[in-house]
């Protein structure tokens, strides 16, 4: 099947992730000023792409988070941001940080560095085009052979292979995934369509990658579809397909992470409130006040409970859902406060550019 866009293009590296196609000169000219925060810069940069109409129901940037235990008591976060450029879905990850907000900023900074830095100058780079021209003179090289030589010209001084292939069963057919080593060690992961055999799947993915990289001779091989862009949900690819460093798949470890996150949630939210509103509180005054409501049913070991917290500095109350036990109820309400703070911090960051 020749789809309207390369399926599931992902970009990953420990330090910088994303890919960019060839309208970079126009987008760089409209990039936001440096006084804006990195998240706002990235959002404005993506919005400057006018290739397709953006649905008002879909956010410009979609955020997801991974967690891991740095040690016995320290929980770390890594942000993944998803977006569309020229109709192609991109997923990029940052590095591990001590908070979700720090992880968001880190991922945004690294994504902007790659978009504006590496991909911004990519269209003016001539080495890869010379390689492509020489290959066109050769005796009918396969797309996978062209891709290898094309990527070799983009590696810079980085050691290792220009690309690595992976294949897996998908229904009655096969799919190929290629990890491209570009720009001195920035790994980009791309996947093709389902094909009848391994060889066909590899060549299909190679053609899509060459189209995406604007290799001469492949510029018109595919075309992004407005219908496909409108239906795109920016769902993350499976961990088995997108091999980011540190992705944990062990069930026991995930359970430990959830427990650790719950243990530190109340403390982390309280610290955020104090950092934001401490100047608005009288000395020796708590940043929040808790109260609890219990169900009338008494014939259970752990009764239902609902937690309410009042944040005096902003004159606002948060009420959680009914949960089994006081601790669970408090954690649920804490989650509502955390969501409010995420929204407020993002609004403040976006408002700083006005």
ZAMARGU-4260 file (C-alpha; in steps of 0.2 Angstrom, whole numbers, plus 5000, padded with zeros to 4 digits):
<rodrens>
0) 5000/5000/5000 | 5007/5017/4995 | 5000/5028/5009 | 4999/5047/5008 | 5012/5049/5022
5) 5026/5039/5029 | 5019/5029/5043 | 5025/5032/5061 | 5040/5042/5059 | 5049/5044/5075
10) 5065/5053/5080 | 5075/5048/5095 | 5092/5051/5104 | 5097/5053/5122 | 5100/5072/5119
15) 5091/5079/5104 | 5076/5072/5095 | 5066/5077/5080 | 5066/5078/5061 | 5063/5092/5049
20) 5060/5093/5030 | 5064/5106/5018 | 5053/5121/5022 | 5066/5126/5036 | 5072/5142/5028
25) 5054/5150/5029 | 5051/5143/5047 | 5068/5149/5053 | 5064/5166/5047 | 5049/5166/5058
30) 5056/5158/5073 | 5051/5166/5090 | 5063/5178/5100 | 5074/5171/5112 | 5066/5180/5127
35) 5052/5167/5126 | 5052/5151/5135 | 5057/5135/5126 | 5040/5128/5126 | 5032/5144/5119
40) 5046/5144/5106 | 5043/5127/5100 | 5024/5129/5099 | 5026/5145/5089 | 5039/5137/5078
45) 5027/5122/5074 | 5013/5134/5071 | 5023/5144/5058 | 5021/5128/5047 | 5006/5132/5035
50) 5007/5117/5025 | 4991/5110/5032 | 4976/5117/5041 | 4978/5113/5060 | 4962/5106/5068
55) 4956/5117/5083 | 4952/5101/5092 | 4970/5095/5092 | 4984/5103/5102 | 4999/5110/5093
60) 5010/5100/5105 | 5005/5084/5113 | 5015/5079/5129 | 5018/5062/5137 | 5029/5057/5151
65) 5040/5042/5156 | 5046/5040/5174 | 5060/5030/5182 | 5068/5028/5199 | 5085/5037/5199
70) 5088/5029/5216 | 5078/5022/5230 | 5068/5038/5234 | 5071/5049/5219 | 5058/5049/5204
75) 5064/5056/5188 | 5054/5061/5172 | 5057/5062/5154 | 5045/5071/5142 | 5040/5066/5125
80) 5032/5080/5113 | 5022/5075/5098 | 5018/5087/5084 | 5015/5088/5065 | 5027/5096/5052
85) 5022/5097/5034 | 5009/5083/5038 | 5022/5071/5045 | 5019/5066/5064 | 5035/5068/5074
90) 5038/5061/5092 | 5054/5068/5101 | 5060/5064/5118 | 5072/5074/5130 | 5083/5068/5145
95) 5078/5063/5162 | 5074/5077/5174 | 5069/5080/5192 | 5051/5087/5188 | 5039/5086/5174
100) 5040/5105/5170 | 5059/5103/5169 | 5057/5088/5158 | 5045/5098/5146 | 5058/5112/5145
105) 5072/5101/5142 | 5063/5092/5128 | 5057/5108/5120 | 5075/5115/5120 | 5083/5100/5112
110) 5069/5099/5099 | 5072/5117/5095 | 5090/5115/5094 | 5089/5101/5081 | 5075/5109/5071
115) 5083/5126/5070 | 5101/5120/5070 | 5104/5103/5061 | 5088/5103/5050 | 5088/5122/5048
120) 5105/5120/5038 | 5101/5103/5030 | 5093/5111/5015 | 5109/5120/5011 | 5120/5105/5014
125) 5127/5099/4997 | 5137/5083/5002 | 5122/5072/5003 | 5116/5078/4986 | 5132/5074/4978
130) 5132/5057/4985 | 5114/5055/4978 | 5119/5061/4961 | 5133/5048/4960 | 5122/5034/4965
135) 5110/5039/4951 | 5124/5036/4939 | 5127/5018/4946 | 5119/5003/4940 | 5101/5003/4947
140) 5105/5003/4966 | 5092/4998/4978 | 5083/5011/4988 | 5091/5003/5004 | 5108/5005/4996
145) 5105/5023/4992 | 5099/5026/5009 | 5115/5019/5017 | 5126/5031/5006 | 5115/5046/5009
150) 5115/5044/5028 | 5134/5041/5028 | 5136/5058/5021 | 5126/5065/5036 | 5135/5057/5050
155) 5149/5070/5052 | 5163/5064/5063 | 5152/5051/5072 | 5158/5033/5073 | 5147/5018/5069
160) 5135/5012/5055 | 5125/5025/5046 | 5109/5015/5049 | 5103/4999/5057 | 5088/4988/5051
165) 5075/4979/5061 | 5060/4969/5055 | 5045/4961/5063 | 5029/4952/5059 | 5013/4963/5057
170) 4998/4953/5053 | 5001/4942/5038 | 5015/4953/5032 | 5031/4961/5037 | 5036/4979/5043
175) 5054/4986/5043 | 5060/4999/5055 | 5077/5009/5051 | 5087/5019/5064 | 5096/5032/5055
180) 5112/5039/5062 | 5112/5058/5057 | 5121/5074/5062 | 5135/5067/5072 | 5125/5054/5082
185) 5107/5060/5082 | 5097/5044/5079 | 5080/5045/5069 | 5068/5030/5069 | 5057/5028/5054
190) 5044/5014/5050 | 5037/5009/5033 | 5021/5000/5027 | 5016/4981/5029 | 5023/4971/5014
195) 5023/4953/5009 | 5041/4949/5014 | 5056/4956/5023 | 5065/4962/5008 | 5050/4972/5001
200) 5047/4979/5018 | 5065/4985/5019 | 5064/4993/5002 | 5048/5001/5006 | 5054/5009/5022
205) 5070/5015/5013 | 5060/5024/4999 | 5050/5033/5013 | 5065/5038/5022 | 5073/5044/5006
210) 5057/5054/5002 | 5057/5061/5020 | 5076/5066/5018 | 5073/5075/5001 | 5085/5064/4993
215) 5086/5069/4974 | 5075/5057/4964 | 5063/5054/4978 | 5055/5071/4981 | 5039/5066/4972
220) 5038/5048/4979 | 5025/5052/4992 | 5013/5066/4996 | 5005/5070/5013 | 4986/5068/5013
225) 4975/5082/5020 | 4963/5068/5026 | 4977/5058/5034 | 4983/5074/5043 | 4966/5078/5049
230) 4964/5060/5057 | 4981/5060/5065 | 4980/5057/5084 | 4999/5058/5087 | 4998/5042/5097
235) 5015/5036/5103 | 5023/5021/5095 | 5026/5005/5105 | 5042/5005/5115 | 5048/4989/5106
240) 5048/4999/5090 | 5054/5016/5096 | 5070/5011/5107 | 5073/5026/5118 | 5086/5025/5131
245) 5080/5020/5148 | 5062/5015/5143 | 5057/5002/5156 | 5046/4988/5151 | 5048/4977/5167
250) 5031/4976/5176 | 5039/4975/5194 | 5049/4991/5190 | 5034/5000/5184 | 5025/4996/5200
255) 5039/5003/5210 | 5039/5019/5200 | 5020/5021/5203 | 5023/5018/5222 | 5037/5031/5222
260) 5027/5044/5212 | 5013/5042/5225 | 5024/5044/5240 | 5032/5060/5233 | 5017/5068/5225
265) 5010/5077/5240 | 5028/5084/5244 | 5031/5089/5226 | 5014/5098/5224 | 5017/5107/5241
270) 5034/5113/5235 | 5027/5120/5219 | 5014/5129/5228 | 5026/5137/5240 | 5038/5142/5226
275) 5024/5150/5217 | 5014/5158/5231 | 5025/5160/5246 | 5026/5179/5244 | 5007/5180/5245
280) 5006/5171/5262 | 5009/5178/5280 | 5024/5171/5289 | 5022/5153/5297 | 5006/5150/5287
285) 5003/5134/5278 | 5001/5135/5259 | 4986/5124/5260 | 4973/5117/5272 | 4965/5099/5270
290) 4948/5092/5275 | 4941/5075/5273 | 4923/5068/5270 | 4919/5050/5274 | 4905/5039/5267
295) 4892/5034/5279 | 4895/5015/5276 | 4905/5008/5291 | 4904/4989/5287 | 4920/4990/5276
300) 4938/4989/5282 | 4943/5005/5272 | 4929/5017/5270 | 4927/5028/5255 | 4934/5046/5257
305) 4934/5062/5248 | 4948/5075/5251 | 4946/5094/5249 | 4960/5106/5250 | 4960/5125/5250
310) 4974/5136/5244 | 4972/5152/5252 | 4985/5162/5242 | 4974/5160/5226 | 4957/5158/5236
315) 4953/5142/5227 | 4947/5125/5233 | 4950/5108/5225 | 4938/5093/5228 | 4944/5076/5223
320) 4933/5060/5219 | 4928/5047/5231 | 4942/5035/5234 | 4945/5020/5246 | 4954/5027/5261
325) 4961/5044/5266 | 4978/5043/5258 | 4971/5038/5241 | 4958/5052/5242 | 4972/5065/5246
330) 4983/5059/5231 | 4968/5061/5220 | 4965/5079/5225 | 4983/5082/5224 | 4983/5077/5206
335) 4969/5090/5202 | 4980/5103/5210 | 4995/5098/5200 | 4985/5099/5184 | 4980/5117/5189
340) 4998/5121/5192 | 5004/5114/5175 | 4991/5125/5166 | 4995/5141/5176 | 5014/5139/5173
345) 5011/5136/5155 | 5000/5152/5154 | 5013/5162/5163 | 5026/5157/5151 | 5016/5161/5136
350) 5010/5177/5144 | 5028/5183/5147 | 5030/5186/5128 | 5016/5199/5127
</rodrens>
